[in-house]
């Protein structure tokens, strides 16, 4: 087995181990106090499996680094897998500090979704473009990912807090917005289901299209609802695209990415409908009884501490190190590139989070909604900015 295959195997192994660990953390839901020893044992097994999975992902990182000759954070596949790894690391650290096993039932699935999302991007190793051939690649990108991984914990704790505290006995603004968040999370699960299904089927549809005067060939792994703009389907016996990707969607493989988003919405919406049909109530209302023994003040503290730690780390990587590298690579500290703008938006949002909490007393539910909103901005930066907006970071 060569290093690249070993690297992929380790990543898949980590994903499966995180899934198994989630099941053990789910076993800590039992409400009977007489089963406390079983809950503790399940939590111990869960965190042990999580650590083994993290080690497997660390082996993935090392072997891919050796195979490529550079830190595996140079494209979206590598960055998203490293971000998922950072999320798991942040969870492991907080687990040993707070001993809150049930946090794993929310944190690990979201980290798995991030790792699965990485599969949407090409996994091949390619030479670094000149602007990435710098030690600042490792410093800037890894620090950003670590900061976002820590901030992610505030989102997981925030979701748990909202599920625990929002009144689900009637339809109100809080319960509606919480259900929208649940729906969006299920859309990501739909993405995993549909991409995994067609990967198992080994589905391929090859298209040829022109971009900037260059003829490009792209390979779809899902049936083409949206084909490349003015593209030609080369593979016979597969579904023809219903329409072309809009011209304003730019960047490499914009059509393939847009097609994946469409399929994720379709599959996720069907899954959400099935879940609602089975449980016959809002998802948040169904989950609320499971969290009745979790202390809301503890969740609130985890939210705050995650932002208090993650914010300066993100500031260091996303603004300071980024500006230094931009000056070296492009001859300017700031250029209003979409990635730069949204990094700044993220920074201002979390700065406002800390200001409102410390100066205005925004605790509890208000802080939880801010934690959810902050992570939504991070995901918007990672998904929409990379999918729709072209800029100097488009190689990533």
C-alpha positions as CSV (number, residue, x, y, z in Angstrom):
1,X,0.0,0.0,0.0
2,X,1.5,3.4,-1.0
3,X,1.4,6.4,1.2
4,X,-1.5,8.1,-0.5
5,X,-3.7,5.0,-0.2
6,X,-2.7,4.6,3.4
7,X,-3.6,8.2,4.0
8,X,-7.1,7.7,2.6
9,X,-7.6,4.5,4.6
10,X,-6.7,6.3,7.8
11,X,-9.1,9.1,7.0
12,X,-11.9,6.7,6.4
13,X,-11.0,4.8,9.6
14,X,-11.1,8.0,11.6
15,X,-14.6,8.8,10.2
16,X,-15.9,5.3,11.1
17,X,-14.4,5.5,14.6
18,X,-16.0,8.9,15.2
19,X,-19.3,7.4,14.2
20,X,-18.9,4.5,16.6
21,X,-17.9,7.0,19.4
22,X,-21.0,9.0,18.7
23,X,-23.1,5.9,19.4
24,X,-21.4,5.4,22.8
25,X,-21.9,9.1,23.7
26,X,-25.5,8.6,22.7
27,X,-25.7,5.8,25.3
28,X,-25.1,8.4,28.0
29,X,-28.6,9.7,27.4
30,X,-30.1,7.4,30.0
31,X,-32.0,9.4,32.5
32,X,-32.1,6.8,35.3
33,X,-29.7,7.7,38.1
34,X,-29.2,4.0,38.9
35,X,-27.5,3.6,35.6
36,X,-24.9,6.3,36.2
37,X,-22.0,3.8,36.2
38,X,-23.1,2.6,32.8
39,X,-23.3,6.2,31.5
40,X,-19.8,6.8,32.8
41,X,-18.5,3.6,31.2
42,X,-20.2,4.5,27.9
43,X,-18.6,8.0,28.0
44,X,-15.2,6.5,28.7
45,X,-15.4,4.1,25.8
46,X,-16.7,7.0,23.6
47,X,-13.8,9.3,24.4
48,X,-11.3,6.4,24.0
49,X,-12.6,5.6,20.5
50,X,-12.6,9.3,19.7
51,X,-8.9,9.6,20.6
52,X,-8.1,6.5,18.5
53,X,-9.9,8.1,15.6
54,X,-8.0,11.3,16.1
55,X,-4.7,9.4,16.0
56,X,-5.9,7.7,12.8
57,X,-6.6,11.1,11.3
58,X,-3.2,12.3,12.5
59,X,-1.6,9.4,10.6
60,X,-3.6,10.5,7.6
61,X,-2.1,14.0,8.0
62,X,1.4,12.8,8.3
63,X,1.3,10.3,5.5
64,X,-0.3,12.8,3.1
65,X,2.3,15.3,4.1
66,X,5.1,12.9,3.3
67,X,3.4,11.9,0.0
68,X,2.9,15.5,-1.2
69,X,6.1,17.0,0.2
70,X,4.1,19.9,1.9
71,X,1.6,20.4,4.7
72,X,-1.8,19.0,3.5
73,X,-3.7,22.3,3.9
74,X,-3.3,23.7,0.4
75,X,-6.7,23.0,-1.1
76,X,-10.3,22.7,0.1
77,X,-10.2,18.9,0.6
78,X,-7.1,19.2,2.8
79,X,-8.3,22.2,4.6
80,X,-11.8,20.8,5.4
81,X,-10.3,17.5,6.7
82,X,-7.9,19.5,8.9
83,X,-10.7,21.7,10.1
84,X,-12.7,18.5,11.1
85,X,-9.6,17.3,12.9
86,X,-9.3,20.6,14.8
87,X,-12.9,20.3,15.8
88,X,-12.3,16.9,17.2
89,X,-9.2,18.0,19.1
90,X,-11.1,20.9,20.6
91,X,-13.8,18.5,21.7
92,X,-11.3,16.1,23.3
93,X,-9.7,18.9,25.3
94,X,-13.0,20.3,26.6
95,X,-14.3,16.8,27.4
96,X,-11.4,16.2,29.8
97,X,-12.0,19.6,31.3
98,X,-15.8,19.4,31.8
99,X,-16.5,15.6,31.6
100,X,-19.7,16.3,29.6
101,X,-20.1,13.2,27.5
102,X,-23.3,14.3,25.8
103,X,-21.4,17.1,24.1
104,X,-19.9,14.4,21.9
105,X,-23.3,13.4,20.6
106,X,-23.5,16.9,19.0
107,X,-19.8,17.8,18.4
108,X,-18.6,14.6,16.6
109,X,-21.5,14.4,14.0
110,X,-20.8,18.0,13.0
111,X,-17.1,17.3,12.7
112,X,-18.0,14.2,10.6
113,X,-20.2,16.4,8.4
114,X,-17.3,18.7,7.8
115,X,-14.9,15.8,6.9
116,X,-17.6,14.4,4.6
117,X,-18.1,17.8,3.0
118,X,-14.4,17.7,2.1
119,X,-15.1,14.8,-0.3
120,X,-17.0,17.2,-2.5
121,X,-13.6,18.6,-3.6
122,X,-10.8,16.9,-5.6
123,X,-8.6,14.7,-3.5
124,X,-5.6,14.4,-5.8
125,X,-2.3,15.8,-4.8
126,X,-1.1,18.6,-7.1
127,X,2.0,20.9,-7.1
128,X,1.7,24.1,-5.1
129,X,1.0,27.2,-7.0
130,X,3.8,29.8,-6.5
131,X,1.9,31.9,-4.0
132,X,1.5,28.8,-1.7
133,X,5.2,27.9,-1.8
134,X,5.9,29.5,1.6
135,X,6.2,28.4,5.2
136,X,3.3,30.9,5.9
137,X,1.0,28.3,4.3
138,X,1.5,26.1,7.4
139,X,1.4,29.0,9.9
140,X,-1.6,30.9,8.5
141,X,-3.9,28.0,7.4
142,X,-3.4,25.7,10.4
143,X,-3.9,28.6,12.9
144,X,-7.1,29.6,11.1
145,X,-8.4,26.0,11.2
146,X,-7.5,25.6,14.9
147,X,-9.3,28.8,15.8
148,X,-12.4,27.8,13.8
149,X,-12.3,24.4,15.4
150,X,-12.4,25.9,18.9
151,X,-15.2,28.3,17.9
152,X,-17.1,25.4,16.6
153,X,-17.5,24.0,20.2
154,X,-19.4,27.2,21.1
155,X,-21.8,26.3,18.3
156,X,-22.3,22.7,19.6
157,X,-22.9,24.0,23.1
158,X,-25.1,26.7,21.8
159,X,-27.3,24.2,19.9
160,X,-27.6,22.1,23.1
161,X,-28.5,25.1,25.1
162,X,-31.3,26.2,22.7
163,X,-32.7,22.7,22.5
164,X,-32.6,22.5,26.3
165,X,-34.2,25.9,27.1
166,X,-36.5,27.0,24.3
167,X,-40.2,26.5,24.9
168,X,-41.4,23.7,22.6
169,X,-45.0,23.6,24.0
170,X,-46.1,26.1,21.4
171,X,-45.0,27.5,18.0
172,X,-43.0,30.6,18.7
173,X,-40.2,32.5,17.1
174,X,-37.5,30.7,19.1
175,X,-38.8,27.2,18.2
176,X,-39.2,28.1,14.5
177,X,-35.7,29.4,14.2
178,X,-34.3,26.4,16.1
179,X,-36.2,24.1,13.7
180,X,-34.6,25.9,10.7
181,X,-31.2,25.2,12.2
182,X,-32.1,21.5,12.6
183,X,-33.3,21.5,9.0
184,X,-30.0,22.9,7.8
185,X,-28.1,20.3,9.7
186,X,-30.2,17.6,8.2
187,X,-29.4,19.0,4.7
188,X,-25.7,18.3,5.5
189,X,-26.7,14.7,6.4
190,X,-28.5,14.5,3.1
191,X,-25.2,15.5,1.4
192,X,-23.4,12.6,3.1
193,X,-26.2,10.2,2.2
194,X,-26.4,11.1,-1.5
195,X,-22.7,11.4,-2.1
196,X,-22.0,8.1,-0.3
197,X,-24.7,6.3,-2.2
198,X,-23.5,7.3,-5.6
199,X,-19.8,6.7,-4.6
200,X,-20.7,3.1,-3.8
201,X,-22.4,2.9,-7.2
202,X,-19.2,4.3,-8.7
203,X,-21.3,6.8,-10.7
204,X,-19.4,8.9,-13.3
205,X,-20.5,11.4,-15.9
206,X,-17.8,13.3,-17.8
207,X,-18.4,16.8,-19.2
208,X,-16.3,19.0,-21.4
209,X,-16.6,22.8,-21.3
210,X,-14.7,26.0,-22.1
211,X,-13.4,28.4,-19.5
212,X,-11.2,31.4,-20.4
213,X,-10.5,29.9,-23.8
214,X,-9.3,26.6,-22.3
215,X,-11.1,23.4,-22.8
216,X,-11.7,21.6,-19.5
217,X,-12.9,18.2,-18.7
218,X,-14.8,17.5,-15.4
219,X,-16.1,14.4,-13.8
220,X,-19.5,14.4,-12.0
221,X,-20.1,11.8,-9.3
222,X,-23.8,12.6,-9.0
223,X,-26.4,12.7,-11.9
224,X,-26.2,16.1,-13.5
225,X,-29.2,18.3,-12.6
226,X,-27.0,21.3,-13.3
227,X,-24.4,20.8,-15.9
228,X,-21.3,23.0,-16.7
229,X,-22.2,26.2,-18.5
230,X,-22.4,25.4,-22.2
231,X,-20.8,22.1,-21.5
232,X,-21.0,18.8,-23.5
233,X,-21.9,15.5,-21.9
234,X,-19.3,12.9,-23.0
235,X,-20.5,9.8,-21.1
236,X,-23.3,7.8,-22.7
237,X,-26.1,6.1,-20.8
238,X,-26.3,8.7,-18.0
239,X,-28.8,11.4,-17.1
240,X,-28.6,14.5,-19.1
241,X,-28.5,17.9,-17.2
242,X,-31.8,19.7,-16.7
243,X,-30.1,23.1,-17.1
244,X,-26.7,24.8,-17.2
245,X,-25.0,26.3,-14.2
246,X,-25.4,30.1,-14.1
247,X,-22.5,32.1,-15.6
248,X,-22.1,34.2,-12.3
249,X,-21.0,31.0,-10.5
250,X,-17.2,31.1,-11.2
251,X,-14.2,29.0,-10.1
252,X,-13.0,25.5,-10.9
253,X,-15.8,22.9,-11.2
254,X,-18.5,25.4,-10.2
255,X,-21.1,23.3,-12.1
256,X,-20.1,20.1,-10.2
257,X,-20.2,21.9,-6.9
258,X,-23.5,23.6,-7.6
259,X,-25.0,20.2,-8.7
260,X,-23.9,18.7,-5.4
261,X,-25.6,21.5,-3.5
262,X,-28.8,20.9,-5.4
263,X,-28.7,17.1,-4.6
264,X,-28.0,17.9,-0.9
265,X,-31.0,20.1,-0.7
266,X,-33.3,17.5,-2.3
267,X,-32.0,14.6,-0.3
268,X,-31.9,16.6,3.0
269,X,-35.4,17.9,2.5
270,X,-36.7,14.4,1.9
271,X,-34.8,13.1,5.0
272,X,-36.2,16.0,7.1
273,X,-39.7,15.2,5.9
274,X,-39.3,11.5,6.8
275,X,-38.0,12.4,10.2
276,X,-40.9,14.7,10.9
277,X,-43.3,12.0,9.6
278,X,-41.8,9.4,12.0
279,X,-41.5,11.6,15.2
280,X,-44.6,13.6,14.5
281,X,-43.2,16.7,16.2
282,X,-40.5,19.2,15.7
283,X,-36.9,17.8,15.8
284,X,-36.0,20.3,18.6
285,X,-39.1,19.2,20.6
286,X,-38.1,15.5,20.2
287,X,-34.5,16.1,21.4
288,X,-35.4,18.4,24.3
289,X,-36.2,15.6,26.9
290,X,-32.8,14.1,26.3
291,X,-31.1,17.2,27.6
292,X,-33.2,17.8,30.7
293,X,-30.3,16.6,33.0
294,X,-27.7,18.8,31.3
295,X,-27.1,22.0,33.3
296,X,-27.7,25.1,31.1
297,X,-25.3,27.2,33.1
298,X,-22.5,24.7,32.2
299,X,-23.4,24.9,28.5
300,X,-23.4,28.7,28.7
301,X,-19.9,28.6,30.3
302,X,-18.6,26.3,27.5
303,X,-20.0,28.7,24.9
304,X,-18.1,31.6,26.4
305,X,-14.8,29.8,27.1
306,X,-14.8,28.4,23.5
307,X,-15.1,31.9,22.0
308,X,-12.7,33.4,24.6
309,X,-10.0,30.9,23.5
310,X,-10.9,30.5,19.8
311,X,-11.3,34.2,19.0
312,X,-7.6,35.2,19.7
313,X,-6.4,32.1,17.8
314,X,-8.5,33.0,14.8
315,X,-7.4,36.7,15.1
316,X,-3.8,35.5,15.0
317,X,-4.2,33.2,12.0
318,X,-7.1,34.8,10.0
319,X,-6.0,38.4,10.2
320,X,-2.4,38.9,11.5
321,X,-0.7,36.0,9.8
322,X,-2.9,36.4,6.8
323,X,-1.9,40.0,6.4
324,X,1.8,39.2,6.7
325,X,1.6,36.5,4.1
326,X,-0.5,38.7,1.7
327,X,2.2,41.4,1.9
328,X,4.9,38.8,1.0
329,X,2.8,37.0,-1.7
330,X,0.9,39.9,-3.3
331,X,2.7,43.0,-2.1
332,X,-0.2,44.4,0.0
333,X,-1.6,43.6,3.4
334,X,-5.3,44.0,2.4
335,X,-7.0,43.9,-1.0
336,X,-10.8,43.3,-0.3
337,X,-10.6,39.8,-1.7
338,X,-13.9,37.9,-0.8
339,X,-12.1,35.6,1.6
340,X,-10.4,38.6,3.4
341,X,-13.7,40.4,3.7
342,X,-15.5,37.5,5.2
343,X,-12.6,36.7,7.6
344,X,-13.0,40.3,8.8
345,X,-16.8,39.9,9.1
346,X,-16.2,36.8,11.2
347,X,-13.8,38.6,13.4
348,X,-16.2,41.5,14.0
349,X,-19.0,39.1,14.8
350,X,-17.1,37.3,17.5
351,X,-15.7,40.5,18.8
352,X,-19.3,41.7,19.2
353,X,-20.1,38.4,20.9
354,X,-17.5,39.0,23.6
355,X,-18.5,42.7,23.9
356,X,-22.2,42.0,24.3
357,X,-21.5,39.3,26.8
358,X,-19.0,41.1,29.0
359,X,-20.4,44.7,28.7
360,X,-24.2,44.1,28.1
361,X,-24.7,40.9,30.0
362,X,-25.8,38.8,27.0
363,X,-25.8,35.4,28.6
364,X,-27.9,32.3,28.1
365,X,-30.2,32.2,25.1
366,X,-28.8,35.4,23.5
367,X,-25.3,34.1,23.7
368,X,-26.5,30.7,22.3
369,X,-28.0,32.4,19.2
370,X,-24.8,34.4,18.7
371,X,-22.8,31.2,18.8
372,X,-25.0,29.6,16.2
373,X,-24.9,32.8,14.0
374,X,-21.1,32.9,14.3
375,X,-20.7,29.4,13.1
376,X,-23.2,30.1,10.2
377,X,-20.9,32.9,9.1
378,X,-17.9,30.5,9.2
379,X,-19.7,28.0,7.1
380,X,-20.9,30.7,4.7
381,X,-17.3,31.6,4.2
382,X,-16.2,28.0,3.6
383,X,-19.1,27.0,1.3
384,X,-20.7,30.0,-0.4
385,X,-17.6,32.1,-0.8
386,X,-15.7,29.2,-2.2
387,X,-18.5,28.0,-4.5
388,X,-19.8,31.3,-5.8
389,X,-17.3,34.2,-5.4
390,X,-14.1,34.2,-7.4
391,X,-11.0,35.8,-5.9
392,X,-7.3,35.4,-5.1
393,X,-8.2,32.4,-2.9
394,X,-10.0,30.5,-5.7
395,X,-7.1,28.0,-5.9
396,X,-8.2,26.7,-2.5
